């Protein structure tokens, strides 16, 4: 699906002129919603991670398990014919000492990993991929742009170039089909996913946003806005009602895991946020990014002020 240009989209909505206007609007959209407020914090200029304990592994859905650290997670989608692992943490050691034992602890057999999907070409997402490929024969998938990115940068623990992900591509394993969307912005080849999940036997549709932290260049931030708009449209068409992220501090994900683990949410799954709220999540992201673009413009004209959302900036994202 073609992406609209960020400039045209801004003109179409009659966007505010000042960065602070965007940040205020995003905070207003977030209201008291902890998921949306967390996103505002994560996208605030200068956001710094708050200290947190590494979460214990958890099946957040009947067919989805999350393992990892307080900073980054790997998400296992369990199918009738094996496992699709989205992201692989930062190193072979983390794959061996975190991914494998933590998957086993929640009843997911790591020997059944058939695909490792790197949501983008940063080492905290692909670092354990080659280890899993070598140990279990898993195929590693990434967008062509980010395969090129890691080839140019030659980072440690980079996987050998394997399968490429195209925009709109579907991957079916057993009874499950995952759909990939090219959502450039965080990196040139960031990929976000849409896939079915089940909670207590009931089907829902989840999205997993592939990369949150805004890029440095203003032009790349405009590309990011276009990605958000296009992906929100895809979400709307298929009825996405579950929001997931590979950095749980950026979307209240760590806290939601604990709510689910402790039973504080009752029979409700806190990752099922509903279609309207999922769309609002994307609108908050769009609005914060427009604020970041306006902040860049104000800095370039020498009029940068201390524009900040009214939500305290203690989040993180990557």
Order of alpha helices (4+ residues) and beta strands (2+ residues): alpha-alpha-alpha-beta-beta-beta-beta-alpha-beta-alpha-alpha-beta-alpha-beta-beta-beta-beta-beta-alpha-beta-alpha-alpha
